[in-house]
Amino acid sequence: MDEPGPDAELDALTRKALRHLDMTAQLLAAQRAGAGPARRAPEPPPATTMPAPEFPHAGTARYRCPRGCGWWHDESTDPGPAAVILPAGATGDDVGTMLSMNAHAQGLAYQARVEGALARHYAERH
């Protein structure tokens, strides 16, 4: 069986980038549509089961078991690069909006990782 060549890989990357651009354009259009006087107030942050973190060294947050059994979960506090691809004609406000959305998504992913680790620990130990 023939392996895909560099052209096939480039085509796959191009299709992925175009899907991302289309999603970005839809998000920005929805944001603009809701930017008028009838704009809703932001929702409160979701409830969390995350305990307060400790910071044993730079770049790491440690979440200990709230029941004091000695278990902990370390999580990197470096969110990594922002992966924002904007459509042609994007404004400065669009850049800010997409960076904010990206940061919010990274925060939710961080919370999900920590809460998932805590849930697995509770299921195994408590």
C-alpha positions as CSV (number, residue, x, y, z in Angstrom):
1,M,0.0,0.0,0.0
2,D,1.3,3.5,-0.9
3,E,2.0,5.9,1.9
4,P,0.6,9.4,1.6
5,G,3.2,11.8,0.3
6,P,4.0,15.3,1.3
7,D,1.2,16.7,-0.9
8,A,-1.4,14.6,0.9
9,E,-0.1,15.8,4.3
10,L,-0.2,19.4,3.1
11,D,-3.7,18.9,1.8
12,A,-4.8,17.5,5.2
13,L,-3.2,20.5,7.0
14,T,-4.9,22.9,4.6
15,R,-8.3,21.4,5.1
16,K,-7.8,21.5,8.9
17,A,-6.8,25.2,8.8
18,L,-9.8,26.1,6.5
19,R,-12.2,24.4,8.9
20,H,-10.6,26.4,11.8
21,L,-10.9,29.6,9.8
22,D,-14.6,28.9,9.1
23,M,-15.3,28.2,12.8
24,T,-13.4,31.4,13.7
25,A,-15.5,33.4,11.3
26,Q,-18.7,32.0,12.7
27,L,-17.7,32.7,16.2
28,L,-16.7,36.3,15.3
29,A,-20.0,36.8,13.5
30,A,-22.0,35.5,16.5
31,Q,-20.0,37.8,18.8
32,R,-20.7,40.8,16.6
33,A,-24.4,40.0,16.4
34,G,-24.6,39.9,20.2
35,A,-22.5,43.0,20.7
36,G,-25.5,45.4,20.7
37,P,-27.5,46.8,23.6
38,A,-29.3,43.6,24.2
39,R,-26.0,41.7,24.9
40,R,-26.3,39.3,27.8
41,A,-24.3,39.6,31.0
42,P,-21.5,37.0,31.2
43,E,-22.4,33.8,33.0
44,P,-20.7,33.1,36.3
45,P,-17.8,30.6,36.3
46,P,-18.8,27.0,36.6
47,A,-18.7,25.4,40.0
48,T,-15.5,23.4,40.6
49,T,-14.2,20.7,42.8
50,M,-10.7,22.0,42.6
51,P,-9.0,22.6,45.9
52,A,-6.7,25.6,46.3
53,P,-3.4,24.9,44.6
54,E,0.1,25.0,46.1
55,F,3.0,26.1,43.9
56,P,6.0,23.8,44.7
57,H,8.1,25.4,42.0
58,A,7.8,27.8,39.1
59,G,5.4,26.6,36.4
60,T,3.6,24.0,38.5
61,A,0.4,24.0,40.5
62,R,-0.1,21.2,42.9
63,Y,-3.6,20.0,43.9
64,R,-3.7,17.9,47.0
65,C,-6.5,15.5,48.0
66,P,-8.9,17.5,50.2
67,R,-9.2,14.4,52.4
68,G,-5.5,14.6,53.4
69,C,-4.5,11.1,52.2
70,G,-1.2,12.4,50.8
71,W,-2.1,12.1,47.1
72,W,-1.5,15.1,44.8
73,H,-1.8,16.0,41.2
74,D,0.7,18.4,39.6
75,E,-0.4,20.5,36.6
76,S,1.7,22.8,34.4
77,T,0.6,26.5,34.7
78,D,2.1,27.3,31.3
79,P,-0.8,27.3,28.8
80,G,1.5,27.1,25.8
81,P,1.1,29.2,22.7
82,A,-2.2,30.7,21.7
83,A,-3.4,28.9,18.5
84,V,-5.5,31.6,17.0
85,I,-6.0,31.8,13.2
86,L,-8.1,34.8,12.1
87,P,-9.9,35.2,8.8
88,A,-8.8,37.9,6.3
89,G,-10.2,41.3,7.3
90,A,-10.2,40.6,11.0
91,T,-10.2,43.8,13.1
92,G,-8.2,44.5,16.3
93,D,-11.4,43.8,18.3
94,D,-11.6,40.4,16.5
95,V,-8.1,39.6,17.6
96,G,-8.9,40.5,21.2
97,T,-12.1,38.5,21.1
98,M,-10.4,35.4,19.8
99,L,-7.6,35.6,22.3
100,S,-10.1,35.9,25.1
101,M,-12.1,32.9,23.7
102,N,-8.8,30.9,23.4
103,A,-7.8,31.8,27.0
104,H,-11.3,30.8,28.3
105,A,-11.1,27.4,26.4
106,Q,-7.6,26.8,27.9
107,G,-8.9,27.6,31.4
108,L,-11.8,25.1,31.0
109,A,-9.4,22.4,29.7
110,Y,-7.1,23.0,32.7
111,Q,-10.0,22.7,35.1
112,A,-11.2,19.6,33.3
113,R,-7.7,18.0,33.7
114,V,-7.5,18.7,37.4
115,E,-11.0,17.7,38.2
116,G,-10.6,14.5,36.1
117,A,-7.5,13.6,38.1
118,L,-9.3,14.2,41.4
119,A,-12.3,12.2,40.2
120,R,-10.1,9.3,39.2
121,H,-8.3,9.5,42.6
122,Y,-11.6,9.5,44.5
123,A,-12.8,6.5,42.5
124,E,-9.6,4.5,43.1
125,R,-8.9,5.4,46.7
126,H,-11.9,6.9,48.5
